[in-house]
Amino acid sequence: MVLIRVLGPFGAEVNGESVPLGGPRQRGVLALLVAARGQVVSVDRLIEDLWRGEPPSRALASLQAYVSNLRRLLEPGRPPRT
């Protein structure tokens, strides 16, 4: 079970174990998705919000890496690329 804490320090637990969520932008991806409450968040919106309108040329690759890292952390039993 995944538990996301949003009151107090932002954090996550998987099966009762605290998960290191990484740097500020990776944590920001998770925060934006949690705040969307199950709604689809477009790649463009994520990039706009994460880099505050000034994304680097490799923003898409960075975003994909953040999502991949979060999936690996929050779904440790999930096979890669599924």
PDB file with one MODEL, atoms N, CA, C and O in Angstrom:
MODEL        1
ATOM      1  N   MET A   1       0.837  -1.174   0.000  1.00  0.00           N
ATOM      2  CA  MET A   1       0.000   0.000   0.000  1.00  0.00           C
ATOM      3  C   MET A   1       0.889   1.248   0.000  1.00  0.00           C
ATOM      4  O   MET A   1       1.905   1.301   0.694  1.00  0.00           O
ATOM      5  N   VAL A   2       0.494   2.240  -0.781  1.00  0.00           N
ATOM      6  CA  VAL A   2       1.231   3.498  -0.871  1.00  0.00           C
ATOM      7  C   VAL A   2       0.475   4.551  -0.067  1.00  0.00           C
ATOM      8  O   VAL A   2      -0.734   4.724  -0.222  1.00  0.00           O
ATOM      9  N   LEU A   3       1.212   5.251   0.796  1.00  0.00           N
ATOM     10  CA  LEU A   3       0.655   6.341   1.578  1.00  0.00           C
ATOM     11  C   LEU A   3       1.431   7.601   1.235  1.00  0.00           C
ATOM     12  O   LEU A   3       2.656   7.634   1.352  1.00  0.00           O
ATOM     13  N   ILE A   4       0.720   8.639   0.812  1.00  0.00           N
ATOM     14  CA  ILE A   4       1.330   9.934   0.495  1.00  0.00           C
ATOM     15  C   ILE A   4       0.928  10.902   1.600  1.00  0.00           C
ATOM     16  O   ILE A   4      -0.259  11.091   1.863  1.00  0.00           O
ATOM     17  N   ARG A   5       1.913  11.513   2.244  1.00  0.00           N
ATOM     18  CA  ARG A   5       1.648  12.500   3.295  1.00  0.00           C
ATOM     19  C   ARG A   5       1.734  13.902   2.685  1.00  0.00           C
ATOM     20  O   ARG A   5       2.743  14.265   2.081  1.00  0.00           O
ATOM     21  N   VAL A   6       0.664  14.681   2.852  1.00  0.00           N
ATOM     22  CA  VAL A   6       0.660  16.039   2.310  1.00  0.00           C
ATOM     23  C   VAL A   6       0.536  17.098   3.402  1.00  0.00           C
ATOM     24  O   VAL A   6       0.806  18.272   3.148  1.00  0.00           O
ATOM     25  N   LEU A   7       0.138  16.713   4.594  1.00  0.00           N
ATOM     26  CA  LEU A   7       0.091  17.638   5.720  1.00  0.00           C
ATOM     27  C   LEU A   7       1.356  17.423   6.534  1.00  0.00           C
ATOM     28  O   LEU A   7       1.714  16.287   6.842  1.00  0.00           O
ATOM     29  N   GLY A   8       2.027  18.503   6.879  1.00  0.00           N
ATOM     30  CA  GLY A   8       3.344  18.380   7.505  1.00  0.00           C
ATOM     31  C   GLY A   8       4.359  18.144   6.407  1.00  0.00           C
ATOM     32  O   GLY A   8       4.165  18.602   5.280  1.00  0.00           O
ATOM     33  N   PRO A   9       5.436  17.440   6.711  1.00  0.00           N
ATOM     34  CA  PRO A   9       6.442  17.182   5.669  1.00  0.00           C
ATOM     35  C   PRO A   9       5.869  16.287   4.557  1.00  0.00           C
ATOM     36  O   PRO A   9       5.271  15.247   4.836  1.00  0.00           O
ATOM     37  N   PHE A  10       6.055  16.696   3.318  1.00  0.00           N
ATOM     38  CA  PHE A  10       5.604  15.900   2.169  1.00  0.00           C
ATOM     39  C   PHE A  10       6.433  14.626   2.120  1.00  0.00           C
ATOM     40  O   PHE A  10       7.661  14.684   2.180  1.00  0.00           O
ATOM     41  N   GLY A  11       5.779  13.480   2.012  1.00  0.00           N
ATOM     42  CA  GLY A  11       6.519  12.231   1.981  1.00  0.00           C
ATOM     43  C   GLY A  11       5.652  11.091   1.513  1.00  0.00           C
ATOM     44  O   GLY A  11       4.464  11.258   1.238  1.00  0.00           O
ATOM     45  N   ALA A  12       6.272   9.920   1.428  1.00  0.00           N
ATOM     46  CA  ALA A  12       5.556   8.726   0.985  1.00  0.00           C
ATOM     47  C   ALA A  12       6.065   7.512   1.733  1.00  0.00           C
ATOM     48  O   ALA A  12       7.216   7.458   2.165  1.00  0.00           O
ATOM     49  N   GLU A  13       5.175   6.535   1.874  1.00  0.00           N
ATOM     50  CA  GLU A  13       5.517   5.240   2.446  1.00  0.00           C
ATOM     51  C   GLU A  13       4.978   4.161   1.528  1.00  0.00           C
ATOM     52  O   GLU A  13       3.894   4.296   0.960  1.00  0.00           O
ATOM     53  N   VAL A  14       5.739   3.097   1.388  1.00  0.00           N
ATOM     54  CA  VAL A  14       5.291   1.919   0.649  1.00  0.00           C
ATOM     55  C   VAL A  14       5.362   0.753   1.615  1.00  0.00           C
ATOM     56  O   VAL A  14       6.432   0.417   2.122  1.00  0.00           O
ATOM     57  N   ASN A  15       4.212   0.136   1.868  1.00  0.00           N
ATOM     58  CA  ASN A  15       4.116  -0.980   2.810  1.00  0.00           C
ATOM     59  C   ASN A  15       4.724  -0.628   4.161  1.00  0.00           C
ATOM     60  O   ASN A  15       5.416  -1.445   4.769  1.00  0.00           O
ATOM     61  N   GLY A  16       4.462   0.599   4.632  1.00  0.00           N
ATOM     62  CA  GLY A  16       4.923   1.040   5.939  1.00  0.00           C
ATOM     63  C   GLY A  16       6.348   1.538   5.999  1.00  0.00           C
ATOM     64  O   GLY A  16       6.795   1.987   7.055  1.00  0.00           O
ATOM     65  N   GLU A  17       7.079   1.472   4.892  1.00  0.00           N
ATOM     66  CA  GLU A  17       8.471   1.926   4.842  1.00  0.00           C
ATOM     67  C   GLU A  17       8.545   3.288   4.153  1.00  0.00           C
ATOM     68  O   GLU A  17       7.972   3.485   3.081  1.00  0.00           O
ATOM     69  N   SER A  18       9.255   4.220   4.780  1.00  0.00           N
ATOM     70  CA  SER A  18       9.450   5.538   4.184  1.00  0.00           C
ATOM     71  C   SER A  18      10.240   5.414   2.882  1.00  0.00           C
ATOM     72  O   SER A  18      11.173   4.616   2.788  1.00  0.00           O
ATOM     73  N   VAL A  19       9.861   6.204   1.884  1.00  0.00           N
ATOM     74  CA  VAL A  19      10.494   6.171   0.567  1.00  0.00           C
ATOM     75  C   VAL A  19      11.183   7.509   0.311  1.00  0.00           C
ATOM     76  O   VAL A  19      10.553   8.557   0.449  1.00  0.00           O
ATOM     77  N   PRO A  20      12.469   7.496  -0.061  1.00  0.00           N
ATOM     78  CA  PRO A  20      13.140   8.754  -0.407  1.00  0.00           C
ATOM     79  C   PRO A  20      12.649   9.234  -1.772  1.00  0.00           C
ATOM     80  O   PRO A  20      12.851   8.558  -2.781  1.00  0.00           O
ATOM     81  N   LEU A  21      12.014  10.382  -1.802  1.00  0.00           N
ATOM     82  CA  LEU A  21      11.368  10.843  -3.035  1.00  0.00           C
ATOM     83  C   LEU A  21      12.276  11.603  -3.987  1.00  0.00           C
ATOM     84  O   LEU A  21      11.826  12.012  -5.057  1.00  0.00           O
ATOM     85  N   GLY A  22      13.516  11.802  -3.639  1.00  0.00           N
ATOM     86  CA  GLY A  22      14.436  12.464  -4.552  1.00  0.00           C
ATOM     87  C   GLY A  22      14.425  13.971  -4.387  1.00  0.00           C
ATOM     88  O   GLY A  22      13.978  14.504  -3.372  1.00  0.00           O
ATOM     89  N   GLY A  23      14.929  14.641  -5.408  1.00  0.00           N
ATOM     90  CA  GLY A  23      15.101  16.085  -5.377  1.00  0.00           C
ATOM     91  C   GLY A  23      13.811  16.868  -5.520  1.00  0.00           C
ATOM     92  O   GLY A  23      12.731  16.295  -5.666  1.00  0.00           O
ATOM     93  N   PRO A  24      13.938  18.186  -5.476  1.00  0.00           N
ATOM     94  CA  PRO A  24      12.747  19.044  -5.482  1.00  0.00           C
ATOM     95  C   PRO A  24      11.854  18.900  -6.711  1.00  0.00           C
ATOM     96  O   PRO A  24      10.630  18.931  -6.577  1.00  0.00           O
ATOM     97  N   ARG A  25      12.417  18.748  -7.879  1.00  0.00           N
ATOM     98  CA  ARG A  25      11.559  18.628  -9.073  1.00  0.00           C
ATOM     99  C   ARG A  25      10.868  17.279  -9.121  1.00  0.00           C
ATOM    100  O   ARG A  25       9.702  17.192  -9.507  1.00  0.00           O
ATOM    101  N   GLN A  26      11.569  16.231  -8.736  1.00  0.00           N
ATOM    102  CA  GLN A  26      10.935  14.907  -8.709  1.00  0.00           C
ATOM    103  C   GLN A  26       9.813  14.903  -7.675  1.00  0.00           C
ATOM    104  O   GLN A  26       8.740  14.357  -7.932  1.00  0.00           O
ATOM    105  N   ARG A  27      10.042  15.498  -6.525  1.00  0.00           N
ATOM    106  CA  ARG A  27       9.004  15.623  -5.509  1.00  0.00           C
ATOM    107  C   ARG A  27       7.862  16.500  -6.037  1.00  0.00           C
ATOM    108  O   ARG A  27       6.692  16.258  -5.740  1.00  0.00           O
ATOM    109  N   GLY A  28       8.219  17.511  -6.817  1.00  0.00           N
ATOM    110  CA  GLY A  28       7.218  18.387  -7.411  1.00  0.00           C
ATOM    111  C   GLY A  28       6.294  17.651  -8.367  1.00  0.00           C
ATOM    112  O   GLY A  28       5.094  17.923  -8.405  1.00  0.00           O
ATOM    113  N   VAL A  29       6.842  16.725  -9.136  1.00  0.00           N
ATOM    114  CA  VAL A  29       6.012  15.906 -10.042  1.00  0.00           C
ATOM    115  C   VAL A  29       4.961  15.166  -9.228  1.00  0.00           C
ATOM    116  O   VAL A  29       3.775  15.192  -9.558  1.00  0.00           O
ATOM    117  N   LEU A  30       5.400  14.510  -8.169  1.00  0.00           N
ATOM    118  CA  LEU A  30       4.458  13.760  -7.342  1.00  0.00           C
ATOM    119  C   LEU A  30       3.423  14.694  -6.716  1.00  0.00           C
ATOM    120  O   LEU A  30       2.237  14.365  -6.681  1.00  0.00           O
ATOM    121  N   ALA A  31       3.853  15.839  -6.227  1.00  0.00           N
ATOM    122  CA  ALA A  31       2.925  16.793  -5.612  1.00  0.00           C
ATOM    123  C   ALA A  31       1.882  17.278  -6.615  1.00  0.00           C
ATOM    124  O   ALA A  31       0.703  17.388  -6.280  1.00  0.00           O
ATOM    125  N   LEU A  32       2.307  17.566  -7.832  1.00  0.00           N
ATOM    126  CA  LEU A  32       1.356  18.013  -8.854  1.00  0.00           C
ATOM    127  C   LEU A  32       0.346  16.920  -9.190  1.00  0.00           C
ATOM    128  O   LEU A  32      -0.836  17.204  -9.386  1.00  0.00           O
ATOM    129  N   LEU A  33       0.803  15.685  -9.256  1.00  0.00           N
ATOM    130  CA  LEU A  33      -0.107  14.582  -9.559  1.00  0.00           C
ATOM    131  C   LEU A  33      -1.074  14.323  -8.405  1.00  0.00           C
ATOM    132  O   LEU A  33      -2.253  14.049  -8.630  1.00  0.00           O
ATOM    133  N   VAL A  34      -0.582  14.409  -7.184  1.00  0.00           N
ATOM    134  CA  VAL A  34      -1.451  14.225  -6.019  1.00  0.00           C
ATOM    135  C   VAL A  34      -2.500  15.339  -5.973  1.00  0.00           C
ATOM    136  O   VAL A  34      -3.676  15.079  -5.717  1.00  0.00           O
ATOM    137  N   ALA A  35      -2.074  16.568  -6.220  1.00  0.00           N
ATOM    138  CA  ALA A  35      -2.999  17.702  -6.185  1.00  0.00           C
ATOM    139  C   ALA A  35      -4.075  17.599  -7.266  1.00  0.00           C
ATOM    140  O   ALA A  35      -5.166  18.145  -7.106  1.00  0.00           O
ATOM    141  N   ALA A  36      -3.778  16.911  -8.356  1.00  0.00           N
ATOM    142  CA  ALA A  36      -4.752  16.751  -9.447  1.00  0.00           C
ATOM    143  C   ALA A  36      -5.862  15.769  -9.082  1.00  0.00           C
ATOM    144  O   ALA A  36      -6.870  15.689  -9.784  1.00  0.00           O
ATOM    145  N   ARG A  37      -5.689  15.028  -8.004  1.00  0.00           N
ATOM    146  CA  ARG A  37      -6.714  14.117  -7.476  1.00  0.00           C
ATOM    147  C   ARG A  37      -7.320  13.192  -8.524  1.00  0.00           C
ATOM    148  O   ARG A  37      -8.540  13.118  -8.671  1.00  0.00           O
ATOM    149  N   GLY A  38      -6.464  12.494  -9.243  1.00  0.00           N
ATOM    150  CA  GLY A  38      -6.935  11.507 -10.201  1.00  0.00           C
ATOM    151  C   GLY A  38      -7.204  12.028 -11.599  1.00  0.00           C
ATOM    152  O   GLY A  38      -7.492  11.241 -12.501  1.00  0.00           O
ATOM    153  N   GLN A  39      -7.118  13.322 -11.800  1.00  0.00           N
ATOM    154  CA  GLN A  39      -7.317  13.899 -13.126  1.00  0.00           C
ATOM    155  C   GLN A  39      -6.020  13.798 -13.932  1.00  0.00           C
ATOM    156  O   GLN A  39      -4.930  13.760 -13.362  1.00  0.00           O
ATOM    157  N   VAL A  40      -6.142  13.758 -15.220  1.00  0.00           N
ATOM    158  CA  VAL A  40      -4.979  13.722 -16.101  1.00  0.00           C
ATOM    159  C   VAL A  40      -4.268  15.072 -16.027  1.00  0.00           C
ATOM    160  O   VAL A  40      -4.901  16.126 -16.084  1.00  0.00           O
ATOM    161  N   VAL A  41      -2.947  15.021 -15.901  1.00  0.00           N
ATOM    162  CA  VAL A  41      -2.128  16.237 -15.928  1.00  0.00           C
ATOM    163  C   VAL A  41      -1.256  16.141 -17.173  1.00  0.00           C
ATOM    164  O   VAL A  41      -0.484  15.194 -17.320  1.00  0.00           O
ATOM    165  N   SER A  42      -1.376  17.106 -18.059  1.00  0.00           N
ATOM    166  CA  SER A  42      -0.633  17.051 -19.318  1.00  0.00           C
ATOM    167  C   SER A  42       0.855  17.250 -19.082  1.00  0.00           C
ATOM    168  O   SER A  42       1.273  17.867 -18.102  1.00  0.00           O
ATOM    169  N   VAL A  43       1.636  16.715 -19.999  1.00  0.00           N
ATOM    170  CA  VAL A  43       3.085  16.896 -19.961  1.00  0.00           C
ATOM    171  C   VAL A  43       3.416  18.381 -20.015  1.00  0.00           C
ATOM    172  O   VAL A  43       4.295  18.850 -19.291  1.00  0.00           O
ATOM    173  N   ASP A  44       2.717  19.120 -20.868  1.00  0.00           N
ATOM    174  CA  ASP A  44       2.970  20.558 -20.983  1.00  0.00           C
ATOM    175  C   ASP A  44       2.743  21.278 -19.660  1.00  0.00           C
ATOM    176  O   ASP A  44       3.526  22.149 -19.280  1.00  0.00           O
ATOM    177  N   ARG A  45       1.678  20.917 -18.963  1.00  0.00           N
ATOM    178  CA  ARG A  45       1.402  21.560 -17.677  1.00  0.00           C
ATOM    179  C   ARG A  45       2.467  21.194 -16.645  1.00  0.00           C
ATOM    180  O   ARG A  45       2.929  22.056 -15.897  1.00  0.00           O
ATOM    181  N   LEU A  46       2.856  19.924 -16.603  1.00  0.00           N
ATOM    182  CA  LEU A  46       3.906  19.521 -15.663  1.00  0.00           C
ATOM    183  C   LEU A  46       5.194  20.299 -15.918  1.00  0.00           C
ATOM    184  O   LEU A  46       5.819  20.802 -14.985  1.00  0.00           O
ATOM    185  N   ILE A  47       5.582  20.393 -17.175  1.00  0.00           N
ATOM    186  CA  ILE A  47       6.813  21.117 -17.521  1.00  0.00           C
ATOM    187  C   ILE A  47       6.677  22.588 -17.162  1.00  0.00           C
ATOM    188  O   ILE A  47       7.601  23.176 -16.600  1.00  0.00           O
ATOM    189  N   GLU A  48       5.540  23.187 -17.481  1.00  0.00           N
ATOM    190  CA  GLU A  48       5.309  24.609 -17.165  1.00  0.00           C
ATOM    191  C   GLU A  48       5.396  24.855 -15.661  1.00  0.00           C
ATOM    192  O   GLU A  48       6.037  25.808 -15.217  1.00  0.00           O
ATOM    193  N   ASP A  49       4.749  23.996 -14.885  1.00  0.00           N
ATOM    194  CA  ASP A  49       4.732  24.182 -13.437  1.00  0.00           C
ATOM    195  C   ASP A  49       6.082  23.876 -12.792  1.00  0.00           C
ATOM    196  O   ASP A  49       6.492  24.572 -11.863  1.00  0.00           O
ATOM    197  N   LEU A  50       6.768  22.857 -13.266  1.00  0.00           N
ATOM    198  CA  LEU A  50       8.053  22.479 -12.669  1.00  0.00           C
ATOM    199  C   LEU A  50       9.149  23.500 -12.916  1.00  0.00           C
ATOM    200  O   LEU A  50       9.972  23.759 -12.038  1.00  0.00           O
ATOM    201  N   TRP A  51       9.164  24.081 -14.111  1.00  0.00           N
ATOM    202  CA  TRP A  51      10.232  25.022 -14.461  1.00  0.00           C
ATOM    203  C   TRP A  51       9.742  26.467 -14.509  1.00  0.00           C
ATOM    204  O   TRP A  51      10.461  27.357 -14.963  1.00  0.00           O
ATOM    205  N   ARG A  52       8.516  26.695 -14.039  1.00  0.00           N
ATOM    206  CA  ARG A  52       7.951  28.039 -13.935  1.00  0.00           C
ATOM    207  C   ARG A  52       8.092  28.850 -15.218  1.00  0.00           C
ATOM    208  O   ARG A  52       8.478  30.019 -15.201  1.00  0.00           O
ATOM    209  N   GLY A  53       7.769  28.197 -16.327  1.00  0.00           N
ATOM    210  CA  GLY A  53       7.753  28.890 -17.607  1.00  0.00           C
ATOM    211  C   GLY A  53       9.091  29.015 -18.296  1.00  0.00           C
ATOM    212  O   GLY A  53       9.163  29.589 -19.383  1.00  0.00           O
ATOM    213  N   GLU A  54      10.156  28.498 -17.703  1.00  0.00           N
ATOM    214  CA  GLU A  54      11.487  28.573 -18.316  1.00  0.00           C
ATOM    215  C   GLU A  54      12.143  27.198 -18.351  1.00  0.00           C
ATOM    216  O   GLU A  54      13.174  26.988 -17.711  1.00  0.00           O
ATOM    217  N   PRO A  55      11.554  26.257 -19.095  1.00  0.00           N
ATOM    218  CA  PRO A  55      12.104  24.904 -19.101  1.00  0.00           C
ATOM    219  C   PRO A  55      13.412  24.824 -19.879  1.00  0.00           C
ATOM    220  O   PRO A  55      13.617  25.560 -20.844  1.00  0.00           O
ATOM    221  N   PRO A  56      14.295  23.922 -19.451  1.00  0.00           N
ATOM    222  CA  PRO A  56      15.517  23.689 -20.217  1.00  0.00           C
ATOM    223  C   PRO A  56      15.189  22.908 -21.484  1.00  0.00           C
ATOM    224  O   PRO A  56      14.076  22.405 -21.636  1.00  0.00           O
ATOM    225  N   SER A  57      16.136  22.807 -22.373  1.00  0.00           N
ATOM    226  CA  SER A  57      15.900  22.105 -23.639  1.00  0.00           C
ATOM    227  C   SER A  57      15.599  20.617 -23.417  1.00  0.00           C
ATOM    228  O   SER A  57      14.924  20.002 -24.243  1.00  0.00           O
ATOM    229  N   ARG A  58      16.078  20.040 -22.338  1.00  0.00           N
ATOM    230  CA  ARG A  58      15.865  18.619 -22.062  1.00  0.00           C
ATOM    231  C   ARG A  58      14.787  18.383 -21.006  1.00  0.00           C
ATOM    232  O   ARG A  58      14.817  17.373 -20.303  1.00  0.00           O
ATOM    233  N   ALA A  59      13.837  19.309 -20.894  1.00  0.00           N
ATOM    234  CA  ALA A  59      12.793  19.200 -19.872  1.00  0.00           C
ATOM    235  C   ALA A  59      11.982  17.915 -20.015  1.00  0.00           C
ATOM    236  O   ALA A  59      11.682  17.262 -19.015  1.00  0.00           O
ATOM    237  N   LEU A  60      11.625  17.546 -21.233  1.00  0.00           N
ATOM    238  CA  LEU A  60      10.825  16.333 -21.444  1.00  0.00           C
ATOM    239  C   LEU A  60      11.586  15.103 -20.974  1.00  0.00           C
ATOM    240  O   LEU A  60      11.010  14.256 -20.289  1.00  0.00           O
ATOM    241  N   ALA A  61      12.848  14.982 -21.317  1.00  0.00           N
ATOM    242  CA  ALA A  61      13.656  13.833 -20.878  1.00  0.00           C
ATOM    243  C   ALA A  61      13.772  13.813 -19.357  1.00  0.00           C
ATOM    244  O   ALA A  61      13.699  12.750 -18.741  1.00  0.00           O
ATOM    245  N   SER A  62      13.950  14.976 -18.757  1.00  0.00           N
ATOM    246  CA  SER A  62      14.030  15.049 -17.295  1.00  0.00           C
ATOM    247  C   SER A  62      12.717  14.615 -16.663  1.00  0.00           C
ATOM    248  O   SER A  62      12.712  13.847 -15.701  1.00  0.00           O
ATOM    249  N   LEU A  63      11.605  15.101 -17.197  1.00  0.00           N
ATOM    250  CA  LEU A  63      10.297  14.728 -16.671  1.00  0.00           C
ATOM    251  C   LEU A  63      10.083  13.219 -16.777  1.00  0.00           C
ATOM    252  O   LEU A  63       9.597  12.594 -15.835  1.00  0.00           O
ATOM    253  N   GLN A  64      10.441  12.639 -17.909  1.00  0.00           N
ATOM    254  CA  GLN A  64      10.292  11.192 -18.080  1.00  0.00           C
ATOM    255  C   GLN A  64      11.135  10.440 -17.055  1.00  0.00           C
ATOM    256  O   GLN A  64      10.696   9.414 -16.535  1.00  0.00           O
ATOM    257  N   ALA A  65      12.327  10.928 -16.758  1.00  0.00           N
ATOM    258  CA  ALA A  65      13.186  10.295 -15.753  1.00  0.00           C
ATOM    259  C   ALA A  65      12.554  10.409 -14.366  1.00  0.00           C
ATOM    260  O   ALA A  65      12.576   9.445 -13.600  1.00  0.00           O
ATOM    261  N   TYR A  66      11.990  11.579 -14.032  1.00  0.00           N
ATOM    262  CA  TYR A  66      11.342  11.744 -12.733  1.00  0.00           C
ATOM    263  C   TYR A  66      10.186  10.766 -12.569  1.00  0.00           C
ATOM    264  O   TYR A  66      10.047  10.134 -11.522  1.00  0.00           O
ATOM    265  N   VAL A  67       9.361  10.641 -13.597  1.00  0.00           N
ATOM    266  CA  VAL A  67       8.212   9.731 -13.534  1.00  0.00           C
ATOM    267  C   VAL A  67       8.695   8.287 -13.408  1.00  0.00           C
ATOM    268  O   VAL A  67       8.150   7.519 -12.615  1.00  0.00           O
ATOM    269  N   SER A  68       9.693   7.922 -14.169  1.00  0.00           N
ATOM    270  CA  SER A  68      10.244   6.569 -14.086  1.00  0.00           C
ATOM    271  C   SER A  68      10.788   6.281 -12.691  1.00  0.00           C
ATOM    272  O   SER A  68      10.542   5.211 -12.134  1.00  0.00           O
ATOM    273  N   ASN A  69      11.523   7.231 -12.132  1.00  0.00           N
ATOM    274  CA  ASN A  69      12.074   7.055 -10.782  1.00  0.00           C
ATOM    275  C   ASN A  69      10.964   6.908  -9.750  1.00  0.00           C
ATOM    276  O   ASN A  69      11.043   6.055  -8.866  1.00  0.00           O
ATOM    277  N   LEU A  70       9.933   7.736  -9.858  1.00  0.00           N
ATOM    278  CA  LEU A  70       8.824   7.654  -8.915  1.00  0.00           C
ATOM    279  C   LEU A  70       8.095   6.322  -9.033  1.00  0.00           C
ATOM    280  O   LEU A  70       7.716   5.730  -8.022  1.00  0.00           O
ATOM    281  N   ARG A  71       7.899   5.851 -10.246  1.00  0.00           N
ATOM    282  CA  ARG A  71       7.251   4.541 -10.421  1.00  0.00           C
ATOM    283  C   ARG A  71       8.077   3.442  -9.763  1.00  0.00           C
ATOM    284  O   ARG A  71       7.536   2.561  -9.095  1.00  0.00           O
ATOM    285  N   ARG A  72       9.385   3.502  -9.957  1.00  0.00           N
ATOM    286  CA  ARG A  72      10.260   2.484  -9.368  1.00  0.00           C
ATOM    287  C   ARG A  72      10.203   2.538  -7.835  1.00  0.00           C
ATOM    288  O   ARG A  72      10.196   1.497  -7.178  1.00  0.00           O
ATOM    289  N   LEU A  73      10.162   3.744  -7.270  1.00  0.00           N
ATOM    290  CA  LEU A  73      10.119   3.904  -5.820  1.00  0.00           C
ATOM    291  C   LEU A  73       8.773   3.509  -5.223  1.00  0.00           C
ATOM    292  O   LEU A  73       8.718   2.850  -4.184  1.00  0.00           O
ATOM    293  N   LEU A  74       7.692   3.913  -5.880  1.00  0.00           N
ATOM    294  CA  LEU A  74       6.356   3.712  -5.327  1.00  0.00           C
ATOM    295  C   LEU A  74       5.730   2.377  -5.698  1.00  0.00           C
ATOM    296  O   LEU A  74       4.781   1.934  -5.050  1.00  0.00           O
ATOM    297  N   GLU A  75       6.253   1.734  -6.734  1.00  0.00           N
ATOM    298  CA  GLU A  75       5.751   0.416  -7.160  1.00  0.00           C
ATOM    299  C   GLU A  75       6.937  -0.535  -7.308  1.00  0.00           C
ATOM    300  O   GLU A  75       7.253  -0.958  -8.420  1.00  0.00           O
ATOM    301  N   PRO A  76       7.595  -0.874  -6.200  1.00  0.00           N
ATOM    302  CA  PRO A  76       8.830  -1.661  -6.298  1.00  0.00           C
ATOM    303  C   PRO A  76       8.657  -3.047  -6.935  1.00  0.00           C
ATOM    304  O   PRO A  76       9.619  -3.591  -7.477  1.00  0.00           O
ATOM    305  N   GLY A  77       7.462  -3.622  -6.881  1.00  0.00           N
ATOM    306  CA  GLY A  77       7.245  -4.937  -7.467  1.00  0.00           C
ATOM    307  C   GLY A  77       6.844  -4.913  -8.924  1.00  0.00           C
ATOM    308  O   GLY A  77       6.689  -5.967  -9.541  1.00  0.00           O
ATOM    309  N   ARG A  78       6.674  -3.737  -9.481  1.00  0.00           N
ATOM    310  CA  ARG A  78       6.213  -3.598 -10.866  1.00  0.00           C
ATOM    311  C   ARG A  78       7.361  -3.879 -11.824  1.00  0.00           C
ATOM    312  O   ARG A  78       8.440  -3.306 -11.677  1.00  0.00           O
ATOM    313  N   PRO A  79       7.145  -4.755 -12.808  1.00  0.00           N
ATOM    314  CA  PRO A  79       8.199  -4.999 -13.811  1.00  0.00           C
ATOM    315  C   PRO A  79       8.505  -3.732 -14.605  1.00  0.00           C
ATOM    316  O   PRO A  79       7.606  -2.925 -14.840  1.00  0.00           O
ATOM    317  N   PRO A  80       9.752  -3.544 -15.021  1.00  0.00           N
ATOM    318  CA  PRO A  80      10.097  -2.367 -15.809  1.00  0.00           C
ATOM    319  C   PRO A  80       9.276  -2.272 -17.094  1.00  0.00           C
ATOM    320  O   PRO A  80       8.935  -3.282 -17.709  1.00  0.00           O
ATOM    321  N   ARG A  81       8.967  -1.033 -17.483  1.00  0.00           N
ATOM    322  CA  ARG A  81       8.273  -0.709 -18.724  1.00  0.00           C
ATOM    323  C   ARG A  81       6.872  -1.299 -18.840  1.00  0.00           C
ATOM    324  O   ARG A  81       6.415  -1.617 -19.937  1.00  0.00           O
ATOM    325  N   THR A  82       6.191  -1.443 -17.699  1.00  0.00           N
ATOM    326  CA  THR A  82       4.802  -1.916 -17.753  1.00  0.00           C
ATOM    327  C   THR A  82       3.876  -0.871 -17.190  1.00  0.00           C
ATOM    328  O   THR A  82       2.663  -1.080 -17.147  1.00  0.00           O
TER     329      THR A  82
ENDMDL
END
